[in-house]
Amino acid sequence: MAYYSSDSRFPLWAYLNQPIFDPTTPLILHPQQFVQHSRVKLLERCLSLTPSNNRFPHA
């Protein structure tokens, strides 16, 4: 999965590498809908992470 920063850049590589015949993932052809869907998926992945005390000991 391609990483993109939080600015308004389009995730072109992720858009072009969508699985076409995979029934578990939706094929989104509209670019704005793809950006919205990918941002929601990124937020879900970030919220599902558990915080690690080893990485930020002073936080």
Buried (B, 14 or more C-beta within 10 A) or exposed (E): EEEBEEEEEEBEEBBEEBEEEEEEEEEBEEEEEBBEBBEEEBEEEEEEEEEEEEEEEEE
